[in-house]
């Protein structure tokens, strides 16, 4: 048998047995899975899938924040562990996540912080367990890896918003209650207007990149983490999606490089709409000059004529939207808004 035919009939045939798929093989996408609804008094679990927490008071802050929202709290067995910069070994961090999904008493999972390392545990997550026990999981930044992996493997709607040890001021608490307690099928996300004595309102303004409206499932997260998953089986399809992004501490040339990665992946040819939140501490350093963030977005998005805007309250900012990852939304690029278009929870228990 010729070598080429041997590889086709034998070599590629054993790839599924070894746990690999053919690079051109299309896999079926899971149906959308709604998490069970939450109510005050429920038990929620704190986990740390990413970086370790050095300040012990952060554990106290996270616990008290959840209690202040009306929940009982249980900590993951390895929540306070440390392995280098990580919150325990990969197996320990994955075990906490898997155990929280398996525990019938736990009704939601709160990630205490982001940082780095969540992508390391993606192969260790029990996705079949998640399908059997759909429940909300909340976090952002490095937790982007979990949102994308869990949604791509199970179809579960997850929640991109404040981490457990993050800021829980009036705005974020109102977001939490609106999303989790009010059970509204049409949640409206629009920047808060903060008036000052200035003649012009300058804070929390949005900029339309390309006008129009678009409807699709909402996916995305932190730009750096999202692009680090390129080529892996842990990204959902971008076809007909609304893509939201944010980042922190990245110079414009790095933003440009990551946007070019998405371009080379064909993302901008597939999505229906685009929204960028905040790029915190993304100022350029010295040198020969930089493209501005606005120029970068215009370069990659305008040729595709998809509704797009930037400046949403998403990202590493004290006040941030709590977005249902995977839910159907309408984007209005002229008004700078997102609105959910479907139920995001199963019926009350």
C-alpha positions in Angstrom: 0.0 0.0 0.0 1.3 3.4 -0.9 2.4 5.7 1.9 -0.2 8.4 1.2 -3.1 5.9 1.1 -1.8 4.2 4.2 -1.9 7.5 6.1 -5.4 8.1 4.9 -6.9 4.8 5.7 -4.9 3.8 8.8 -2.9 6.8 10.2 -5.8 9.2 10.2 -8.2 6.5 11.2 -6.5 6.0 14.5 -6.4 9.7 15.5 -9.8 9.6 17.3 -8.6 6.6 19.2 -5.6 8.6 20.4 -7.8 11.5 21.4 -7.0 13.7 18.3 -9.3 14.8 15.5 -8.4 15.4 11.9 -7.6 19.0 11.4 -10.2 19.4 8.7 -12.8 17.2 10.4 -16.0 19.1 11.3 -17.4 18.3 14.7 -21.0 18.8 15.7 -21.7 21.8 18.0 -23.6 21.2 21.2 -27.0 22.6 21.6 -27.4 25.7 23.8 -27.7 24.7 27.5 -29.4 27.0 30.0 -28.1 27.0 33.6 -30.4 26.5 36.5 -31.8 29.7 38.0 -30.4 31.2 41.2 -32.3 32.5 44.2 -31.2 34.2 47.5 -30.2 31.6 50.1 -28.6 29.2 47.6 -25.2 27.8 48.2 -22.4 29.1 45.9 -18.9 27.7 45.6 -15.7 29.7 45.4 -12.9 28.4 43.1 -9.6 29.7 41.9 -8.9 28.2 38.4 -6.1 30.6 37.6 -3.5 32.5 39.7 -2.9 32.2 43.4 -4.2 34.8 45.9 -1.4 36.2 48.0 -3.5 38.5 50.2 -5.5 36.4 52.6 -8.1 39.1 53.0 -9.2 38.6 49.4 -10.7 35.3 50.5 -12.6 37.1 53.2 -13.7 39.8 50.8 -15.0 37.3 48.3 -16.9 35.3 50.9 -18.5 38.4 52.4 -19.5 39.8 49.0 -21.4 36.6 48.2 -23.0 36.6 51.6 -23.9 40.2 51.1 -25.7 39.2 47.8 -27.7 36.7 49.9 -25.9 33.4 49.4 -24.3 30.8 51.6 -20.7 30.1 50.6 -18.5 27.0 50.4 -14.8 27.1 49.4 -13.1 24.7 47.0 -10.8 22.3 48.8 -7.8 23.7 47.1 -8.9 27.4 46.9 -6.0 28.6 49.1 -3.3 26.4 47.6 -0.3 27.7 45.8 2.0 26.2 43.1 4.3 28.9 41.8 2.0 31.7 40.5 -0.9 29.3 40.3 -3.6 28.5 42.8 -2.5 24.9 43.2 -1.5 22.3 40.7 -3.5 21.8 37.5 -5.2 18.7 38.9 -6.1 20.5 42.1 -7.6 23.5 40.4 -9.5 21.3 37.9 -10.7 19.1 40.7 -12.3 22.0 42.6 -14.1 23.1 39.5 -15.3 19.5 38.7 -16.4 18.9 42.3 -18.4 22.2 42.4 -20.3 21.2 39.3 -20.9 17.7 40.6 -22.1 18.9 44.0 -25.9 19.0 43.9 -26.0 21.4 46.8 -23.9 24.1 45.0 -26.1 26.2 42.7 -23.5 28.5 41.2 -19.7 28.8 40.9 -17.8 32.0 41.5 -14.2 32.4 40.4 -12.3 34.3 43.0 -9.9 35.9 40.6 -8.3 35.7 37.1 -4.6 36.2 36.4 -3.1 33.3 34.4 -3.4 29.5 34.2 -7.0 28.6 33.5 -6.1 27.3 30.0 -3.8 24.7 31.6 -6.8 22.9 33.1 -9.1 22.8 30.1 -8.2 19.2 29.2 -8.9 18.2 32.8 -12.4 19.5 33.0 -15.3 17.0 33.1 -17.5 18.5 30.4 -20.0 15.6 30.6 -20.4 16.4 34.3 -21.2 20.0 33.4 -23.8 18.9 30.9 -25.6 16.9 33.6 -25.3 19.7 36.2 -25.8 23.0 34.4 -25.2 25.9 36.7 -24.0 29.5 36.4 -20.2 30.1 36.6 -19.1 33.8 37.0 -15.7 35.5 36.3 -13.7 37.4 33.8 -10.2 38.1 32.5 -8.3 34.8 32.5 -11.7 33.1 33.2 -12.2 33.8 29.5 -10.6 30.4 28.9 -13.3 28.6 30.9 -16.1 30.5 29.3 -15.0 29.6 25.8 -14.1 26.0 26.6 -17.3 25.2 28.6 -19.5 26.8 26.0 -17.8 25.1 23.1 -17.9 21.7 24.7 -21.3 21.8 26.4 -23.3 24.8 25.0 -23.8 26.1 28.6 -24.5 29.8 29.0 -21.9 31.2 31.4 -21.4 34.7 32.9 -18.7 37.2 32.1 -18.5 39.6 35.0 -16.9 40.6 38.4 -14.8 38.0 40.1 -15.5 37.1 43.7 -12.8 39.3 45.1 -13.5 42.1 42.7 -15.4 45.3 43.1 -19.0 45.0 44.4 -20.3 48.5 44.4 -23.8 49.6 43.7 -23.6 49.3 39.9 -22.2 45.7 40.0 -24.6 44.6 42.6 -27.5 46.0 40.5 -26.1 44.1 37.5 -25.9 40.9 39.5 -29.5 41.2 40.8 -30.8 42.2 37.4 -29.2 39.2 35.7 -29.7 36.5 38.3 -32.7 37.4 40.4 -35.1 39.3 38.1 -35.2 36.6 35.4 -35.8 39.2 32.6 -35.6 37.8 29.1 -34.6 41.3 27.8 -31.7 42.5 29.8 -30.4 45.9 28.5 -26.7 46.7 28.8 -26.1 50.4 28.3 -23.2 52.5 29.7 -24.0 54.5 32.8 -23.9 58.2 32.2 -21.9 60.0 34.9 -22.6 63.7 34.8 -20.1 66.2 36.0 -19.8 70.0 35.9 -18.2 69.7 32.4 -20.3 71.0 29.5 -19.7 67.7 27.7 -20.2 64.3 29.1 -16.9 62.5 28.6 -16.9 59.4 30.8 -18.3 56.1 29.7 -18.9 57.4 26.1 -19.1 54.9 23.3 -17.8 55.3 19.7 -19.6 53.8 16.7 -17.0 52.0 14.5 -19.6 51.0 11.9 -23.4 51.7 12.3 -26.3 49.3 12.4 -27.8 46.5 14.4 -27.0 42.8 14.5 -28.3 39.8 16.3 -26.4 36.7 17.4 -25.0 34.7 20.2 -22.6 36.6 22.4 -19.1 35.2 22.8 -15.6 36.6 23.5 -13.8 37.9 26.6 -10.3 38.9 27.2 -8.5 39.4 23.8 -5.1 38.1 25.0 -6.6 34.9 26.5 -9.0 34.4 23.6 -6.2 34.5 20.9 -4.1 32.2 23.1 -6.7 29.5 22.4 -6.3 29.8 18.6 -5.9 26.4 17.0 -7.3 24.5 20.1 -10.6 22.6 20.4 -11.7 25.0 23.1 -13.0 27.9 21.0 -16.7 28.0 19.9 -17.6 28.7 16.4 -17.6 32.4 15.4 -20.2 31.9 12.7 -23.0 34.5 13.1 -21.8 35.5 16.6 -21.6 38.9 18.3 -18.0 39.2 19.5 -17.1 41.2 22.6 -13.5 41.8 23.7 -11.5 43.7 26.4 -8.0 43.8 27.6 -5.5 45.3 30.1 -1.8 46.3 30.0 -1.3 45.7 26.3 0.3 48.3 24.1 -1.5 49.1 20.8 1.0 47.1 18.7 0.1 44.0 20.7 -3.6 44.7 20.3 -2.9 45.0 16.6 -1.0 41.6 16.6 -3.9 39.9 18.3 -6.5 41.4 16.1 -4.4 40.2 13.1 -4.6 36.7 14.6 -8.4 36.9 14.7 -8.3 38.2 11.1 -6.1 35.3 10.0 -8.5 32.9 11.7 -11.3 34.4 9.5 -13.2 35.7 12.6 -14.2 39.0 11.1 -15.7 37.3 8.0 -17.9 35.2 10.2 -19.2 37.4 13.0 -22.4 39.5 12.8 -21.3 42.3 15.2 -18.5 43.5 17.4 -18.1 45.4 20.6 -14.9 46.3 22.5 -15.1 47.2 26.1 -12.2 48.9 27.9 -8.5 48.6 27.2 -7.1 49.5 30.6 -3.5 50.7 30.8 -3.0 50.2 27.0 -1.0 53.4 26.4 1.8 53.1 23.9 5.5 53.3 25.0 8.2 55.3 23.3 9.7 54.4 19.9 8.8 55.1 16.3 5.1 55.7 17.0 2.0 53.5 17.1 -1.2 53.0 15.4 -4.0 54.2 17.7 -6.6 51.7 19.1 -9.2 53.4 16.9 -7.1 53.0 13.8 -6.5 49.3 14.6 -10.2 48.6 14.9 -11.0 50.6 11.8 -8.4 48.6 9.8 -9.8 45.2 10.8 -13.6 45.9 11.0 -14.6 48.6 8.5 -13.8 46.4 5.4 -16.4 43.9 6.6 -19.1 46.5 7.3 -20.4 44.8 10.4 -22.1 46.8 13.2 -19.4 47.6 15.7 -18.7 50.0 18.6 -16.2 50.4 21.4 -16.2 51.8 24.9 -18.7 49.5 26.6 -18.4 48.9 30.3 -16.7 45.6 29.9 -13.3 44.7 31.3 -10.8 45.7 34.0 -12.9 48.5 35.3 -14.7 49.0 38.7 -18.1 49.1 37.1 -18.7 46.4 34.5 -21.5 44.6 32.7 -22.4 41.1 33.7 -22.8 39.4 30.3 -24.4 36.1 29.6 -21.8 34.3 27.5 -23.5 32.4 24.7 -26.9 34.1 25.0 -28.7 35.6 21.9 -28.4 39.3 22.0 -29.1 42.3 19.8 -26.2 44.8 19.3 -27.1 48.4 18.4 -23.8 50.1 17.3 -25.4 53.5 17.0 -26.7 53.6 20.5 -23.9 51.5 22.0 -26.1 48.9 23.6 -26.5 45.1 24.0 -29.9 43.5 24.8 -30.6 39.8 25.5 -33.2 38.3 23.2 -34.0 35.0 25.0 -34.3 33.4 28.4 -30.9 32.7 29.9 -32.0 30.3 32.7 -34.1 27.2 33.1 -37.3 27.6 35.0 -37.2 28.1 38.8 -36.5 24.9 40.7 
